[in-house]
Amino acid sequence: MSACIKWAKERLDEFNGTLGKQLGSVRWGSETWVDCVERAKGFAGGLGEVGVDFEGLVGVGIGEGRGGGEGGEEGGGGVLSEERG
């Protein structure tokens, strides 16, 4: 893995960790949760203008391990899902 890709992955993991902490008290899949993650994805989408696309990776894993069947369900992936709410 190139140094640049490794660096970008580390920053993305840090970003998702921070996003997960900020959303820690928000119910997974709620309107607030969806709005916050969609806004974060929108900001990441701006990187596409310079040829870097992380939009699909923003929010990955931030709901995992949360109780009540929130992000930890099989197939949930910890990201938003249209059929959940």
MDTraj code that builds the backbone (N, CA, C; nanometers):
import mdtraj as md
import numpy as np

residues = "MET SER ALA CYS ILE LYS TRP ALA LYS GLU ARG LEU ASP GLU PHE ASN GLY THR LEU GLY LYS GLN LEU GLY SER VAL ARG TRP GLY SER GLU THR TRP VAL ASP CYS VAL GLU ARG ALA LYS GLY PHE ALA GLY GLY LEU GLY GLU VAL GLY VAL ASP PHE GLU GLY LEU VAL GLY VAL GLY ILE GLY GLU GLY ARG GLY GLY GLY GLU GLY GLY GLU GLU GLY GLY GLY GLY VAL LEU SER GLU GLU ARG GLY".split()
xyz = np.array([
    [0.0857, -0.1174, 0.0000],
    [0.0000, 0.0000, 0.0000],
    [0.0903, 0.1237, 0.0000],
    [0.0572, 0.2170, -0.0857],
    [0.1406, 0.3371, -0.0939],
    [0.1253, 0.4211, 0.0333],
    [0.2245, 0.5023, 0.0588],
    [0.2225, 0.5887, 0.1773],
    [0.1052, 0.6856, 0.1731],
    [0.0717, 0.7336, 0.0543],
    [-0.0389, 0.8285, 0.0402],
    [-0.1729, 0.7619, 0.0736],
    [-0.1928, 0.6417, 0.0237],
    [-0.3171, 0.5684, 0.0510],
    [-0.3260, 0.5344, 0.1996],
    [-0.2155, 0.4917, 0.2571],
    [-0.2133, 0.4597, 0.3996],
    [-0.2487, 0.5828, 0.4827],
    [-0.1900, 0.6965, 0.4482],
    [-0.2179, 0.8210, 0.5198],
    [-0.3660, 0.8556, 0.5088],
    [-0.4222, 0.8479, 0.3874],
    [-0.5627, 0.8819, 0.3658],
    [-0.6537, 0.7889, 0.4457],
    [-0.6224, 0.6601, 0.4490],
    [-0.7039, 0.5647, 0.5255],
    [-0.6984, 0.5966, 0.6738],
    [-0.5822, 0.6311, 0.7239],
    [-0.5691, 0.6671, 0.8648],
    [-0.6540, 0.7898, 0.8980],
    [-0.6504, 0.8916, 0.8121],
    [-0.7306, 1.0125, 0.8352],
    [-0.8795, 0.9799, 0.8293],
    [-0.9188, 0.8947, 0.7360],
    [-1.0591, 0.8553, 0.7238],
    [-1.1045, 0.7782, 0.8469],
    [-1.0210, 0.6878, 0.8961],
    [-1.0537, 0.6137, 1.0180],
    [-1.0673, 0.7087, 1.1372],
    [-0.9786, 0.8076, 1.1459],
    [-0.9875, 0.9070, 1.2534],
    [-1.1167, 0.9868, 1.2417],
    [-1.1507, 1.0269, 1.1204],
    [-1.2732, 1.1034, 1.0973],
    [-1.3956, 1.0224, 1.1383],
    [-1.4015, 0.8959, 1.0954],
    [-1.5155, 0.8117, 1.1305],
    [-1.5221, 0.7876, 1.2814],
    [-1.4069, 0.7756, 1.3462],
    [-1.4057, 0.7592, 1.4913],
    [-1.4625, 0.8816, 1.5616],
    [-1.4222, 0.9990, 1.5157],
    [-1.4735, 1.1234, 1.5736],
    [-1.6231, 1.1381, 1.5470],
    [-1.6655, 1.1084, 1.4253],
    [-1.8076, 1.1156, 1.3911],
    [-1.8878, 1.0206, 1.4785],
    [-1.8362, 0.9008, 1.4992],
    [-1.9036, 0.8038, 1.5855],
    [-1.9173, 0.8523, 1.7287],
    [-1.8131, 0.9166, 1.7808],
    [-1.8190, 0.9709, 1.9170],
    [-1.9217, 1.0832, 1.9258],
    [-1.9233, 1.1686, 1.8242],
    [-2.0179, 1.2795, 1.8254],
    [-2.1625, 1.2306, 1.8163],
    [-2.1822, 1.1188, 1.7511],
    [-2.3179, 1.0653, 1.7361],
    [-2.3490, 0.9588, 1.8409],
    [-2.2612, 0.9428, 1.9379],
    [-2.2763, 0.8376, 2.0382],
    [-2.4057, 0.8425, 2.1166],
    [-2.4620, 0.9596, 2.1368],
    [-2.5853, 0.9704, 2.2145],
    [-2.7094, 0.9849, 2.1257],
    [-2.6886, 0.9748, 1.9950],
    [-2.8005, 0.9887, 1.9010],
    [-2.8448, 0.8493, 1.8580],
    [-2.9745, 0.8258, 1.8587],
    [-3.0265, 0.6941, 1.8205],
    [-2.9904, 0.6630, 1.6762],
    [-2.9291, 0.5466, 1.6553],
    [-2.8872, 0.5031, 1.5233],
    [-3.0073, 0.4963, 1.4297],
    [-2.9952, 0.5573, 1.3141],
    [-3.1019, 0.5534, 1.2147],
    [-3.2079, 0.6605, 1.2319],
    [-3.1994, 0.7387, 1.3401],
    [-3.2982, 0.8450, 1.3624],
    [-3.2783, 0.9550, 1.2584],
    [-3.3735, 1.0465, 1.2527],
    [-3.3646, 1.1565, 1.1569],
    [-3.2376, 1.2389, 1.1811],
    [-3.2047, 1.2624, 1.3062],
    [-3.0844, 1.3393, 1.3394],
    [-2.9599, 1.2653, 1.2935],
    [-2.9552, 1.1343, 1.3191],
    [-2.8414, 1.0504, 1.2787],
    [-2.8233, 1.0572, 1.1266],
    [-2.9317, 1.0354, 1.0555],
    [-2.9277, 1.0355, 0.9095],
    [-2.8797, 1.1713, 0.8578],
    [-2.9349, 1.2786, 0.9140],
    [-2.8975, 1.4129, 0.8700],
    [-2.7488, 1.4383, 0.8914],
    [-2.6976, 1.4021, 1.0083],
    [-2.5560, 1.4258, 1.0386],
    [-2.4641, 1.3465, 0.9466],
    [-2.4948, 1.2204, 0.9253],
    [-2.4092, 1.1386, 0.8400],
    [-2.4178, 1.1847, 0.6951],
    [-2.5360, 1.2213, 0.6503],
    [-2.5497, 1.2710, 0.5135],
    [-2.4723, 1.4013, 0.4938],
    [-2.4726, 1.4878, 0.5946],
    [-2.3943, 1.6116, 0.5851],
    [-2.2457, 1.5808, 0.5787],
    [-2.2009, 1.4867, 0.6603],
    [-2.0593, 1.4478, 0.6581],
    [-2.0224, 1.3901, 0.5214],
    [-2.1109, 1.3087, 0.4659],
    [-2.0862, 1.2528, 0.3326],
    [-2.0825, 1.3638, 0.2282],
    [-2.1666, 1.4627, 0.2433],
    [-2.1678, 1.5756, 0.1504],
    [-2.0370, 1.6515, 0.1521],
    [-1.9824, 1.6736, 0.2716],
    [-1.8533, 1.7414, 0.2817],
    [-1.7439, 1.6572, 0.2170],
    [-1.7478, 1.5274, 0.2409],
    [-1.6489, 1.4380, 0.1802],
    [-1.6652, 1.4348, 0.0289],
    [-1.7883, 1.4501, -0.0183],
    [-1.8141, 1.4509, -0.1614],
    [-1.7427, 1.5642, -0.2329],
    [-1.7158, 1.6709, -0.1626],
    [-1.6426, 1.7833, -0.2210],
    [-1.5016, 1.7451, -0.2634],
    [-1.4473, 1.6411, -0.2021],
    [-1.3141, 1.5949, -0.2410],
    [-1.3146, 1.5363, -0.3809],
    [-1.4310, 1.4935, -0.4285],
    [-1.4423, 1.4399, -0.5630],
    [-1.4028, 1.5404, -0.6692],
    [-1.4154, 1.6673, -0.6358],
    [-1.3780, 1.7729, -0.7298],
    [-1.2293, 1.7703, -0.7625],
    [-1.1497, 1.7138, -0.6725],
    [-1.0056, 1.7052, -0.6973],
    [-0.9622, 1.5607, -0.7218],
    [-1.0595, 1.4741, -0.7510],
    [-1.0277, 1.3367, -0.7880],
    [-1.0140, 1.2391, -0.6732],
    [-1.0564, 1.2760, -0.5546],
    [-1.0503, 1.1873, -0.4384],
    [-1.1934, 1.1635, -0.3915],
    [-1.2372, 1.0399, -0.3899],
    [-1.3755, 1.0104, -0.3546],
    [-1.3821, 0.9193, -0.2328],
    [-1.4089, 0.9788, -0.1162],
    [-1.4243, 0.9032, 0.0081],
    [-1.5690, 0.9006, 0.0541],
    [-1.6596, 0.9572, -0.0235],
    [-1.7983, 0.9712, 0.0195],
    [-1.8588, 0.8380, 0.0637],
    [-1.8318, 0.7310, -0.0079],
    [-1.8869, 0.6002, 0.0271],
    [-1.8263, 0.5389, 0.1518],
    [-1.7166, 0.5948, 0.1998],
    [-1.6495, 0.5403, 0.3181],
    [-1.6770, 0.6199, 0.4445],
    [-1.7361, 0.7369, 0.4308],
    [-1.7684, 0.8189, 0.5478],
    [-1.8818, 0.7519, 0.6243],
    [-1.8627, 0.7336, 0.7518],
    [-1.9650, 0.6742, 0.8371],
    [-1.9591, 0.5233, 0.8463],
    [-1.8702, 0.4591, 0.7739],
    [-1.8606, 0.3135, 0.7776],
    [-1.8168, 0.2692, 0.9161],
    [-1.8961, 0.1831, 0.9774],
    [-1.8622, 0.1260, 1.1070],
    [-1.8992, 0.2093, 1.2274],
    [-1.9577, 0.3268, 1.2106],
    [-1.9821, 0.4105, 1.3279],
    [-2.0989, 0.3634, 1.4118],
    [-2.1817, 0.2740, 1.3626],
    [-2.2919, 0.2235, 1.4432],
    [-2.2667, 0.0840, 1.4962],
    [-2.1547, 0.0249, 1.4603],
    [-2.1259, -0.1124, 1.5005],
    [-2.1062, -0.1226, 1.6508],
    [-2.1562, -0.2312, 1.7061],
    [-2.1371, -0.2562, 1.8472],
    [-2.2312, -0.1812, 1.9382],
    [-2.3229, -0.1051, 1.8817],
    [-2.4203, -0.0335, 1.9644],
    [-2.5367, -0.1278, 1.9882],
    [-2.5841, -0.1316, 2.1078],
    [-2.6902, -0.2244, 2.1453],
    [-2.8219, -0.1982, 2.0759],
    [-2.9176, -0.2864, 2.1016],
    [-3.0525, -0.2680, 2.0515],
    [-3.0679, -0.2923, 1.9031],
    [-2.9783, -0.3694, 1.8421],
    [-2.9905, -0.3996, 1.7012],
    [-2.9625, -0.2814, 1.6122],
    [-2.8918, -0.1837, 1.6634],
    [-2.8702, -0.0636, 1.5840],
    [-2.7659, -0.0905, 1.4774],
    [-2.6417, -0.0694, 1.4958],
    [-2.5456, -0.0904, 1.3890],
    [-2.4872, -0.2289, 1.3882],
    [-2.5101, -0.3050, 1.4955],
    [-2.4440, -0.4327, 1.5075],
    [-2.5130, -0.5473, 1.4378],
    [-2.6284, -0.5259, 1.3809],
    [-2.6958, -0.6325, 1.3103],
    [-2.6154, -0.6765, 1.1897],
    [-2.6267, -0.8042, 1.1579],
    [-2.5600, -0.8539, 1.0388],
    [-2.6118, -0.7789, 0.9179],
    [-2.5208, -0.7346, 0.8357],
    [-2.5599, -0.6618, 0.7159],
    [-2.5815, -0.5144, 0.7416],
    [-2.5834, -0.4733, 0.8689],
    [-2.6048, -0.3333, 0.9005],
    [-2.4852, -0.2470, 0.8672],
    [-2.3671, -0.3007, 0.8891],
    [-2.2455, -0.2312, 0.8537],
    [-2.2221, -0.1028, 0.9296],
    [-2.3143, -0.0664, 1.0172],
    [-2.2959, 0.0536, 1.0955],
    [-2.3217, 0.1809, 1.0192],
    [-2.3688, 0.1719, 0.8994],
    [-2.3987, 0.2911, 0.8206],
    [-2.5483, 0.2995, 0.8066],
    [-2.5949, 0.4084, 0.7545],
    [-2.7383, 0.4282, 0.7358],
    [-2.7985, 0.3220, 0.6464],
    [-2.9225, 0.3000, 0.6672],
    [-2.9953, 0.2102, 0.5803],
    [-3.1336, 0.2689, 0.5596],
    [-3.1751, 0.2793, 0.4369],
    [-3.3031, 0.3421, 0.4068],
    [-3.4199, 0.2717, 0.4732],
    [-3.4106, 0.1384, 0.4897],
    [-3.5244, 0.0668, 0.5450],
    [-3.5300, 0.0704, 0.6973],
    [-3.4287, 0.1291, 0.7598],
    [-3.4289, 0.1403, 0.9061],
    [-3.4662, 0.2815, 0.9449],
    [-3.5153, 0.3005, 1.0672],
    [-3.5442, 0.4353, 1.1089],
    [-3.5985, 0.4482, 1.2399],
])
top = md.Topology()
chain = top.add_chain()
for i, resn in enumerate(residues, 1):
    res = top.add_residue(resn, chain, resSeq=i)
    for name in ("N", "CA", "C"):
        top.add_atom(name, md.element.get_by_symbol(name[0]), res)
traj = md.Trajectory(xyz[None], top)
